[in-house]
């Protein structure tokens, strides 16, 4: 094998592995190159020839690829067949699964008897439990529902962006008509919380969509409601078994007052249908390929949705699906710590609480800190260290304080797990995470990120093309806690002494160690 052939072979193999590790197609890599330098950007066919070893890139193209993937040009040319740093298996999405023994306790008959009792004893409504089941299914499935994607793409033909007039034309094609009504927000109590509720829209079988006049002045929300009801027509024939769209209260429905004490057979069906229609709406308004290109051009800035009349929630939710990087989470939180929506494709541990209410929100989670703030910036990015089971987890999020259609304040937060990206980029990833953790502990909970770790995160941000990750480096990193009794800070957040609460398992281990030392 000649030197030229060997060099082109190794370079092409490295480029292909690097591209696939970052979830990019050849078309997307070419587009990213065009973003950096339109004049020097290689075509799809030229990139394909580089990867297959048929071409060696020019110095200009090699510089462009090096900048894109934050690698030295020497790395591409060193004839080393190693193509990636060792990457530990990432955490799975959502709640951890465990083997359940003895298995007979988890038979269908016992579960059917035990679940209603569990819900009654904990004050959990059937709808809340149904949404927990759906959330777990969504997280384990990595938000991948190809049938719903195809249904939306067949209807919208991947047109992007869609305007209100485009959606109304689709309504005519599918035999739907619109009826407007007027209703103002009203004060209600929902699970002990005081808030305002507003009926936005609902589906009346066989084909009438009732819309609140207030939506005429809010095209982003109007588009989502129109798309969701169209989804009900396409997916379920418009049979009317779908919750109304109401602002405030539980997902997909109006406030409940007091939680139900049982589980109706219709709870899971209605909750699943609400999810299907919501997912359809996101896929219709943000078809995967064109929306991914849009996010790439905008470097994943949530605020870019304003240009095409998309709500921040729609942008954030869909971002977690279409990004080639799979390790995302999303929260929609209402005061004081009510989690109205959660997605954990990166397995981020939830803060301590029940299925919806965070019992003791850690004030250093960005989403909860912004809930408490009445003044100051309404958006920002944060890098956070979360201690879980003796290990340090590293996340970055972008949070936005906003109000819903009824005027209730809430915070939307989207974020990623930084560790898989760091491990893919450098063998020093775990050392950098520990360095950030130690700096935060020395700084009583927050500290500037050490320079070598910051440089690695900056490089990862540019490879992922997520602008708000790099922007987060301008602020201190913070330690966040899943529950107050396990806070690693030397002092409580209120300045008091650290908690003396101990776990029985910790005491047990101390006894065993003391006994072994004596013998």
N, C-alpha and C positions, 0 to 999 in steps of 0.2 A: 504494500500500500504506500503510495507516494505521500510526502509530507503534506502537500496541498489537499489530497483526498482525505487523509487522516484528520487534518485540522477541520475541514468542512464537515466531516462526519460527527466529530465530537461537539463542534459548535452547534450544529443542527439538532443533535440529541438534547443538548442542554437547553436550547431555546424551546424545543417542543415540551420538555418536562416542566420548564418554568411557566410556560403559557398554560398548560393543563392544570398545574398546581394552583394557579390563580383563577381557574374557571373561565378562561377566555377562549372564544373561537378565533380562528384566523381572521374573520371579518372584524371582530371586536378589537383584536390586536392592531390591525391596520388602522382602524378608526382612532384608537388611542394614540398611535404614532402621528396621525394627522392632527390630533389635538396639540401635540407638542411642537410639530414642525410640518405644516402642510406640504412644503416644497420638497423635503427630503423623505417624506413618509413612504415606505415600501408598499406595493400593492399586495393583495391577497395571494396572487399567484407567485410573486417574488418571495414572500414569506414562506410559502409552501416549499419552494425550491431550496431555500436556506435550510429548512427543517429536514428535508430529505437528503441533504448533503450535496445537492447539485449546484449550489451557488455558495460562494463566500461573500458575506455582505461587505459593501464598501465601508471605508472608515466612517463616513458620515452616518450611514445606517446603523453601524455598530455603536456609535456614540449615542444615537437616538434610543436604541434598545437598552443600552446600559443605563441611560437616564430614566427610562420608563420603569425598569425593574430594580433600580437602585443598586446596580452591580458595577464593579470595576470592569472595564473592557478586558483587562487581563484575565478575569475569571472565565470569559467566553473562549479565550485563546490558549489556555494553559494545558490543553490536551489531557486533562484529567477527566476520566469517565464518570466520576462522582457527579451526580446531577442535583442533589439536594441535601440539606442538612437533615440529621435524624429528627423526626417529628413524632413525639409521643401521641398515642391515640387520643383524640379530643373527647371531651365529655359529650354525651349525647344530649339531645334536646329534651326539655321538660323535666318532669319528675322522674327520679330514678326508678327502675323496675327491679323488683326483688322476687326470688322464689318464695312461694307461700306454702309452708308446711305446718301442720298436716293438711294435705290437700283437700280432705273431705270437708273441712270447715269452709271451703270456698266453692262448694257445690252451688249449682243454680238455685236449688230450692232454699238453701240456707240464706243465700244472698238476697233472694226475693223477700224473705221474711225479715232479715236484719237491716237492710237499707232503709225502709220506711221508719223503723225504730231509731236508727242512727239520725235520720233527718229530724225526727220529732224531738229527740233528746238534745240536739245541738241547735234547734231553731233554724235549721237550714231549709229553704224552700226547694221544691222539686225543680224549679227552673234554675236555681243556683247550682244544684248538683248536676243537672243536665249540661249546663255550660262548662262545668269542670270536666266532665267526661269528654266533651267536644274539644276543649282546650288541650287535654292530654293527647287525644287522637291527632289533633293538628300539629302538636309539637313533635310527637313520635314520627309522624309522616313528613316532617320537615316542610310543612305547609304545601305539600305537593298533591294537588287534586287535578290531574290532567283532564278528566271528563268535564269538570266545570270550566277549565281554561278553554277547551275546544268549543264548548257550547257558546261561551262569550265571544270567541273569535269568529265563529260561524255567523253570529248575529251582527257583530260590528265590523267584520272583515278587516280587523286590525287597524281601523282608522284611528288616527291619533293626531291631535287631540279631538275629542268629540265635544261639540257645543250643545246647548239646550235645544236649539232647532234641529240638530242632527238626531237627538234622542226622541224628539216629538215626531220626526219622520218615521223612526223605527216603531213608535207607538202605533201610527196609522197602519204600517205594514202588518202589525200583529194584532190588529183589532182592538186596541186600547184607546180609551178616551179619558180626558182630564176634566175634573170638576173642582173648582176652587171653593174654599170656605175661609172664614175668618174666626180665629180664636186667639186670645191673648194668653200669656203665661199665667199660671195660677199657683199660689203657695200650697205645698203639700209636705207631708212627712213620709220619709222613705227609710225603713229600717232604723228609726230613731233619729234620722238626719232631717233637718229643715232645708228645703230647697224649692226652686220653682220648676214647674213642669209645663211642657208645651207640646201639644199634639201637632206633629209636623205633617204627617201624611198616612194614608192607609189604603189598602186594596179592598174593593168591594166587588165580589164575584157577580157576573162573570168577567167584566172587563172595564171597570171604572176605577180610576185612581183619584182619590181625593187629596188635594194639596192645600196646605195653609198659605194664604196670600203673602205671609211674611217671607216665604221662600222666593218670591219674585225679586226680592232685593238681596238675595244670597245665592247666586248662581252655583257656587261650588257645592253647597248642601243640596240645592235643588237637583243638580245633576246626579248626585249620589242616590237620592231618593227615587228619582225616575229610573235609574239603572237597576236598583234593587227590586223595584216592583216589576220591571220588565223581566228580571230574572225569575220571579215567581210565575209569570206567564209562560216563560220558555220551559222552565224546569218542572213545574207542577201543574201546568194547565190552567193556572189561575183559579184554583178551587177555593181560594179564600182562607186556607189554613195557614195563615202567616200573621205574625204580630204587627201591630201598628208601629210606626216610627214616632217615638216620643222622646223628647229631650229630658234628661234626668231619669233617675231610677235605674233599673237593671238593664243589661244589654237587650235591645230588641223589644222593649216594652215599657209600659208606664210604671210609675212608682207603685210599690206593693203595699205600703202602709205597714202592717206587721207581717213577718215572715210566715209562710204557710207551714203546717206541721205534717205534711205528707207529700206524696209524690203522685200526681195524676198520670195516667197512662199517656196523656197527650203532651206532657212536659218535654220529654225527650224528642218527640216528633217535631213539635213546634220549634224547639231550640235548634235542632239540626237544620230545619228548613230556613230559619232565620240566618244561620251561618252560611248555608249554601247561597242564599240570595245576596248576602253581603259579599261573599267571595266572588260571585258572578259579577257584581257591580264593580269591584276593584279590577277584575280581569277585563271587563268591557271598557272602562274608562282609561285603564292603564295596561294595554296589551303588552305581553312580556317583552318582545323584541324591541318595538319602538320606544317603550318606556325605559327599558334598560339603556338604550342609546341616549335618551333624554337625560337620565341620571348621570351618565358618563360625561356628557357635555357640561352638566351643571355641577360636577364633582360631588354629587349626592347631597347638595344643599336642600334642606326641607323647604326653605322659603321659595325655591324655584317653582313650586306648585302654584304660587299666586299668578304666575305668567299664563297659566293655562286653566285657571279656575278649578283647581283641585284643593280640597281641604287638607290641612297638615296631617290629619289622622289618616286620610286615604293615601297620601304620599308615604308616610312612615310605614304603614301596614304593608303596602305593596312593595316598598323598598326591601323589606325582609324576605320577600319572595323572589324578586327578579335579580337580585345581586348574585354575582358568581361566588361571592364569599358567603358561606352558609351560617356563620355563627352570630346570629342577631337576637336581640330581645326588644320588646315593645311594651310600654305601660301607658295606660290612661287612668289617671288617679284624680279623685275628688277629695276635698277636705273631709275629715282630718287625715285619712289614709285609706279611703275606699277605692279599691282597685276594680274599676268598671271593666277593664279589658287588659288581658295579659297574653303575651306570646313569648316563649322562651326556647327558641331554636338553638341557643347556645347553652342551655341548662343552668342559667344563672339562678342560684338559690333564692327563693322568695323570702322576703322579710317575714318575721314571725307574726302570725295572726290566724284568722279562720279563712274560709274560702274566698272572702271578699274584703274583709276589714283587717287592716294591719293594726294589731293591738297596740304596739308601742313603736311607731315609726322612727327609725334612726334619722336624726336631722341632717346627717351628712350624705344620705342618698340625694342626688340632685333633684329627683322628682318630688321628694317630701320637703326638701329645703325651699323649693320654689312654691310649693303649696302654702307654706307659712309666710313667705315674703309678701308684703303688701306693696312695697316699692322696689325700685331697682330694675335692672334689665329684665325683660320678659323672656329672654332666651339665652342659652349659653351651653358650653361644652365642658365636660369634666372627665378626668381620668381617675378611676377609683380602684383601690385595693380592697378585696373582700376576703377575710380569713374564714375558711370553711374546712372543718375536719383537719386542722393542722397545716393546710396548704394555703398559699396565697394565690388568689385569682385576680386577674387584671382586666378591667373593662373600661371602655370609653363610651360616653353617651352624649347625645344632644337633646336638650329639653326645652320645651316651649310652654310658657304660661299663657292661657287663652280663656275664653268663655264660650259656653255652648249657646245654642240658639235662644234659650230662656234666660241667659245672663248669669248662669252658675259658673264660678271659676273652676278651672281644672287644669292639670298639667299633662302634656303629652311628652313622652320620652322614648327615644329610639337609641339603641346602642349595640356595640359589638364586643365579643370576647377577643382581646388583643393577643392572647397567648398563642393560638394556632398560627397566626400570621407571623408573630415574632419567631416562633420555632422554625417556620418555613424559611425565614430570612437569615437567621443566624444561629449558630450552635450555642451562643451565650444567652439565649432567651431566658432560661430559668434563673440564671445569675442576675440578669437585669431586673426581673420581677422581685427577687429577694432584696436587691439594692433599693428599689423603690419602697418596698415594705419597711425596711430598716430605717430609711430616711423619714418616713411618715411616723413611725413609732417614736423616733428620737424627737421629732417635731411636735409631739403630743397630738398626733392625729392627722397632720397635713404638712407637706413639705414640697419644695421645688424638686422636680425630678432630676436625678443625677445626670450629668451631661452625656455619658456614653449611652445610658438607657434612652434619654431623650432623642439622641441621634438615630438610634435604632427604630424608635417609634415613628419618628419623622419619615424615615425611609419607608417603613411599612405603610404609613398614611399615603404616601405618594404612589406606591405600588397599587394599593387598594383604590386610590383616587377618591378618597373620602376627605373632603376639606376640613370638616369639623374635628377630625382626629388631630390634625396638625394644629388647629386653633386651640385645642385643649391644652397643648403644651405651654401655652402662655400663662396658665394658671397652676396653682399648686395641686398636686395629687392629694386625695383624701382617703382615709380608711373608712369603710362603711361596714356595718354589722348586720347580720341577719336577725340577731336578737340581742337585747341589751345585756343579758347575763353573760354573753360571750364576747363582750367588747374588749379588743386587745389594747385599748388606750390605757395609759397609766392613771388617767382621771376620767370621771364621767363627763359626758358632754355638757352638763350643767356646772362643771367645776368641782363637784363633790368627789368623795373618795370612790375608788373603784369598787364594784360590787363584790360582796363576799359570798355570793351564791355559788355553791359547789354542786357538781353532779355526783351522784352515787358511784358511777363508774370510775370517776377520777379518784375518789377516796379508796375504792377497791384496789385500783392499781397501785396506789401509794402503800397500802397495807402489804400487798404481795412483794413489792420491791423492798420494803423494810425487813420483811421476814427473810428474804433471800440474802440480804446483806448480813444479817445476824448469823446466818448459817454458812 
